[in-house]
């Protein structure tokens, strides 16, 4: 299974090819389908990573408390 970075790089290459607009329709559809799958995979990996990220909050007594990282809006 490719890494997140490899998937993202492949997705960027697909977007570049599709933006040029000089591909036959069948090849464009194939690339689009691959891009959608890569996008979904990258999104899932990002959501999993986001769930693992914690922040440490310093309490008044000097101790540290873990809290979920606030979601991005």
N, C-alpha and C positions, 0 to 999 in steps of 0.2 A: 504494500500500500504506500503510495507516495506521501511525502510529508506535506504539511500545510503550505509551506513555502513553494514546494514543487507544484502543487495543485494551483496555487494562486498565480504562479508564473505561466503555467499552461493556459489558465483562464485569460490572463492578459494577452497572450499571444493569439488566442481565439478571437477575442474582442477586436484586436488590431486587424486581423484578417477580414472579419465581418464588416468592419467600418470602411474598409477600402471599397467594398461593393463590387468587386470584379470577379467574383466566384460564381460558378453555375449554381442554380437554385438547389439542386440535390445536395451538393457539397455544403452549401450554406446551411441547409436544414440539418445536416449531419453535425456540423460544427456547433450549431445552435443547441442541439440536444446535448452534446458533450459539455458545452458551456453551462447549461442549466444544471446538469448533474454535478459538475465541479463546484458551481456556486452553492449548491445545496450541501455538499460535503464540507466546503470551507465554512459555511454558516454554522453547521453543526459543531465543527471543531472549535470555532470561536465561542459558541455558547457553552460548550463543555469547559473550556479554559476560563471563561468568565465566572463560571460556577465554582471553580477551584481557587480563584483569587480572593484572598482575605486581606483585610487591613487590620492592623493592630491599633487599638485605641488606648491611649494612656488614661488610666483612671486617676481620680483625685488622690488616691492613696499611693500612687506611684506604680501600681501594678498595670500589666497590659491585658487587654481583653480583645479577643478576636471577634470581628463582626464581618458579615458578608460585604463585599465591595458593592457600593451603590450602582445600580444599573445606569447605563448611559441612555440619555434621552435623545 
